[in-house]
Amino acid sequence: MDNDNNVTEEINYPFEKIREKVFNGNIPIKIVIAKEDKLKIPNTIDYEPIYYINIPRCSYLPIYTTEIANYFIKRKIIENENDIWFSYNDIPLKWYYIN
């Protein structure tokens, strides 16, 4: 009888598993240095520092600012977390810093 319930449920909610996967999914994000800030990259670094991170879809990007900032601080590209800002296609993203 359990099989009958599963079949009925799949007929009534055919996309439920897909919805759950999307809901629980992650967004891959690539953090790069802004064009105008690339001059700040020390000469000792012979590559473009890029930070890759997967964050949950139902998350808030500024929560990860400290983690992202630490990556760039360790490479002496920025001095502190306040130097971080986010943009997409050169359009600054709105965000509200909670201190």
Secondary structure, DSSP 8 states (H G I E B T S, - for coil): -HHHHHHHHHHH-TTHHHHHHHHT-EEEEEE---GGGGGGS-TT--S---EEEEEETTS-GGGGHHHHHHHHHHTTS-SSGGG---EETTEE-------
